[in-house]
Amino acid sequence: MNSNASIPATCDVVIIGGGIVGLATATTLIQRHPSLAVCVVEAESHVAAHQSGHNSGVLHSGIYYKPGSAKAITCRSGKALMEAFCDEHQIAWDRCGKVVVATDEIEAERLDAIAKRATENGVEYRRIDTDELREIEPSVAGVAALHVPETGIVNYAKVCEAMRQQILRGGGHVVLSFKVKRIESVSSSVAITDCKNRTIHCGRMINCAGLQSDRILRMAGGHPTVKIVPFRGEYYDLVPEREHLCRHLIYPVPDPSFPFLGVHFTRMIDGGVECGPNAVLALSRHGYDWRTFNPADLLETLRYGGFLKLARKYWRTGAGEIHRSLRKAAFVSALQKLIPSIRASDLRPGRAGVRAQAVTPEGELVDDFLIETTAHAIHVLNAPSPAATASLAIGGKIVDRFDADETK
């Protein structure tokens, strides 16, 4: 069955968003309820067009996340499900391991808190000294580190394509180039219309639209408690002759006052080593570079009180991220904290990704998964990392909620 072979006039469930969370939800829904007619609609011409196809491909262990949080729970269970899915569908993955490196005594103390979380989350790890660190990663400088052998890598775009194929084999539809412009609730059903005036009627809707999720909720008659603010992460690639500098995955100790992990080194499953990312405000919800500018998107962000509060709180950090984006030398300097021998000539421009970050009216970055509901609909409003790793477990939680709503 071709993804665009037919657009059903009616179905039981429409899932908006052909990223990994939407596809995993559809896969799980069809497995659990094979009699349901399920349709995934995606605005772009292929699945995994945004976050799911523009991430670093890490199979996260769950070492950082607050014990008992949705991120911690679904990361652990989702990682096992993802590894099994890849084995079943013959998708290459590698449990390559990573090191979390402290470069001074303050960071070494922070390792204790990370190790405590690792223990509580059931993550296998080992605290290592400088000699052991040099054995694992000879080029890395640090005073202490955690070695996390179960962290892995995979190509999530290939995972999404396998999920798409599984949905089709299960009798579902995946409709591409379907950009939603209107959602209307009519008695006990929902009518979803795209920019070409094609309409699908369904009994239930699940919103996994990522960068557009708050707007989809608003179209459905809801009032989002958060707004999506797009942050761009930019990467460099190590030139091939310098890839030996990174044998595994190399991460810094994260700053607990800032929600992003900082620049790191990531081996890629298809070859190569990525370095990054930074985190800068994107000028469009699909702004993968400084040249991509959407006035309406940017104005919506700048008018949002939550973003203005966030900017006042993190303006110094934000200025540093912009400086690193605009000056390669600053990016190199950040990388040298972990691998001192890195030089500008070792790096060539890589890809970029845009993260859909939910921000509260109080200026807080939502750190965990966030799901809200409206009549006949479930809305995933925040699915930050490790959403790709955890996607099958997240899909299971969404279907659990779907089933609970059905019984009311």
Secondary structure by P-SEA (a helix, b strand, c coil): ccccccccccccbbbccccaaaaaaaaaaaaaccccbbbbbbcccccccccccccccccccccccccccaaaaaaaaaaaaaaaaaaaabbbbbccccccccccaaaaaaaaaaaaaaaaabbbbbbbcaaaaaaaccccccccbbbbcccccccaaaaaaaaaaaaaaabbbbbcccccccccccccbbbbbccccbbbbbcbbbbccccaaaaaaaaacccccbbbbbbbbbbcccccccccccccbbbcccccccccccbbbbbbccbbbbcbbbbcccccccccccccccaaaaaaaaacaaaaaaaaacaaaaaaaaaaaacaaaaaaaaaacccccccccccbbbbbbbbccccccccccccbbbbbccccccccccccccccaaaaaaaaaaaaaaaaaac
